[in-house]
Amino acid sequence: MTKADIVNEISKNTGIEKVTVQRTVEAFMDNIKDALASDNNVYLRGFGSFIVKERAKKTARNISKNTTIIIPAHNIPAFKPAKTFVNKVKGSVK
């Protein structure tokens, strides 16, 4: 499902114009990105949490050049689904 599909579904289910729904979805995503960039987590009860995880510094290998490189510690965005979300997905196994 793409963002356009989500906008179409919300518009169809609520009767709100697609342009308004698209602006709302974009604003929602921008708010989540801004919060995570500011090192704040976003918690949506019953859905899940958008969190910032810190990756530790590690040593890796460049196989083509046969050299060792160091990857510095860095933050990455992550999503942790709520239990109700997980249970609903688990129950839909075909």
TAFEN-V905830 format. One record per residue. N is the residue number from 1. PHI is phi in whole degrees, -180 to 180 (NA if undefined). Layout:
n->N phi->PHI
n->N phi->PHI
This chain:
n->1 phi->NA
n->2 phi->-98
n->3 phi->-61
n->4 phi->-62
n->5 phi->-64
n->6 phi->-64
n->7 phi->-60
n->8 phi->-62
n->9 phi->-64
n->10 phi->-64
n->11 phi->-61
n->12 phi->-66
n->13 phi->-77
n->14 phi->-107
n->15 phi->81
n->16 phi->-84
n->17 phi->-60
n->18 phi->-60
n->19 phi->-62
n->20 phi->-66
n->21 phi->-64
n->22 phi->-63
n->23 phi->-62
n->24 phi->-66
n->25 phi->-63
n->26 phi->-61
n->27 phi->-64
n->28 phi->-60
n->29 phi->-67
n->30 phi->-63
n->31 phi->-64
n->32 phi->-65
n->33 phi->-60
n->34 phi->-64
n->35 phi->-64
n->36 phi->-67
n->37 phi->-66
n->38 phi->-88
n->39 phi->67
n->40 phi->-110
n->41 phi->-85
n->42 phi->-119
n->43 phi->-113
n->44 phi->-117
n->45 phi->-56
n->46 phi->84
n->47 phi->-116
n->48 phi->158
n->49 phi->-126
n->50 phi->-95
n->51 phi->-127
n->52 phi->-105
n->53 phi->-106
n->54 phi->-100
n->55 phi->-93
n->56 phi->-74
n->57 phi->-64
n->58 phi->-148
n->59 phi->-100
n->60 phi->-131
n->61 phi->-120
n->62 phi->-92
n->63 phi->-64
n->64 phi->-67
n->65 phi->-101
n->66 phi->55
n->67 phi->-124
n->68 phi->-101
n->69 phi->-126
n->70 phi->-108
n->71 phi->-98
n->72 phi->-69
n->73 phi->-63
n->74 phi->-155
n->75 phi->-99
n->76 phi->-135
n->77 phi->-78
n->78 phi->-146
n->79 phi->-125
n->80 phi->-119
n->81 phi->-71
n->82 phi->-73
n->83 phi->-59
n->84 phi->-65
n->85 phi->-63
n->86 phi->-61
n->87 phi->-63
n->88 phi->-66
n->89 phi->-68
n->90 phi->-62
n->91 phi->-75
n->92 phi->-96
n->93 phi->-65
n->94 phi->-104
